[in-house]
Amino acid sequence: MAAEQDAEGRAAARPLLTDLYQATMALGYWRAGRAQDQAEFELFFRRCPFGGAFALAAGLRDCVRFLRTFRLRDADVQFLASVLPPDTDPAFFEHLRALDCSGVTVRALPEGSLAFPGVPLLQVSGPLLVVQLLETPLLCLVSYASLIATNAARLRLIAGPEKRLLEMGLRRAQGPDGGLTASTYSYLGGFDGSSNVLAGQLRGVPVAGTLAHSFVTSFLGTEVPPDPMLAPAAGQGPTVDLAASVETWLERVCAHLGLGVQEPHRGERAAFVAYALAFPRAFQGLLDTYSVRRSGLPNFLAVALALEGLGYQAVGVRLDSGDLLQQAQEIRGVFRTVAAQFRVPWLESVPITVSNSIDEEELARLAQKGSEVNGIGIGTSVVTCPRQPSLGCVYKLVSVGGQPRMKLTEDPEKQTLPGSKAAFRLLGSNGSLLMDVLQLAEEPPPQAGQELRVWPRGAQESCTVRPAHVEPLLRLWVQQGQLCEPLPSLAESRAFAQLSLSRLSPAHRRLEQPELYQVALSEKLQALVDKLSASSPRESPMVGAA
């Protein structure tokens, strides 16, 4: 398979990003003469994350890139030789050197799809040895990406469609790869952008950022800008000494706010002037370095009004401490009075952005009716998924040589569903989601308007359903190593994710104690499960056990 040369492709996982037991099993398969046996695995999760009723599928793009670049280099093979038994047949390592994914086929949910327990996110088929080696890296690429996308989707549902959400958790992320993944898939899940510049370069995520408290505290107010002159936005007319204009405006602003002109911090004002000279068309004030009401706000207003006199408009303010909701409401009130006092209408609607360890509960407070918050920066709570740090995806063998395989265990939840399968989403006449159905691949697909008997997972009896519409869920993306259709862009997957979420019923979209979405088996698949369960040996109680 041809390796992709674009910048994003360089971020793909490497073949040795895996568990050692994948290599030991590969040697076992090869020694048993089974390396080329055709096998199929399914990658899925058993429970929806965060106590919710849905997940978003993500990571497919990374998986396809990984498959298209999969090749063990000499250094990789040499390292495996150093950790496998010294008497391993050298012919095995020659086999590894020749491996690629030209015999691998992948069916998967499109990125941004709603996903539910037991429904495969990926189906991977091909030579047994190769598809076994793919287990750990594919799990790594899909599990965290889907968890992040789902977490971001929950935060977007809480915030509502109007609030601007910015992911800014790179400094809190679990390493650089975790940071890049979090920035990428929080965007897919519904965030508007990220502070992560690498995510912008490699993945096309919109990036945003302004200034930190260190920029503000670095100024004392005694600094003299090397060039304080600023030309009008229209490009015509004399330049103006911005620092001097700000001092003039400060007197007027302080008089309006009932403050002494000496109260706003000089260093903070100098920092704002420096930033405005660098970014006159994108000036934004960080208000809480010292005192919001007595310093940050009047200093910001003085600079914003001085810029307005030259035809520029400030783009916003940010708060990073204190009662964010209350402060935002107070600031909006000041903006309205100042806008009226100085006849600057646009100042009323200057965006207010907040940040500071915002979790789901605080986000709900900031998103309530009457909030004056326009944008919200979230770091730790999106990139670390503190409510549930792992999605718990698994990768299970379902067939070898066309024969179904099933894992039976003392824990019913860990039993697998045998055989190569197809998956369908059944919808009502109004487009509502009824249930997902898994069936054996050789079965004819369900038909709209026809009654279908199914076995809901966990139920003791079957039921019938008559769907008005039927949607196949798993699409063929890679066939025998060849990409079957172009992968959607990240922005397209993001739009699809929002469309997918809009189709959930309120009961399933509810984030606390939601109604669980039904996944059911066809009668033929249920019969196969019953047959294999009955024919497998059961463990008898141990002699002498109580």
Secondary structure, DSSP 8 states (H G I E B T S, - for coil): -----STGGGGS--TTSS-HHHHHHHHHHHHTT-TT-EEEEEEE-SS-GGG-S-EE---HHHHHHHHHH----HHHHHHHHHHS-TT--HHHHHHHHT--STT-EEEE--TT-EE-TTS-SEEEEEEHHHHHHTHHHHHHHHHHHHHHHHHHHHHHHHH-SSSEEEE--GGGSSHHHHHHHHHHHHHHTT--EES-HHHHHHH---B-----HHHHHT--S----S--EE--TTS-S--EEHHHHHHHHHHHHHHHHT--TTSS-HHHHHHHHHHHHH-TTS-EEE--SS-IIIIIHHHHHHHHHHHHTTT----EEEE-SS-HHHHHHHHHHHHHHHHHHTT-GGGGG--EEE-SS--HHHHHHHTSTT----EEEE-HHHHS-TT-S----EEEEEEETTEE-----SSGGG----S-EEEEEEE-TTS-EEEEEEEETTS----TTS-EEEEETT-SS-EEE--SEEEE--EEEEETTEE-S----HHHHHHHHHHHHHTS-HHHH-SSS-----EEEEHHHHHHHHHHHHHS------TT--
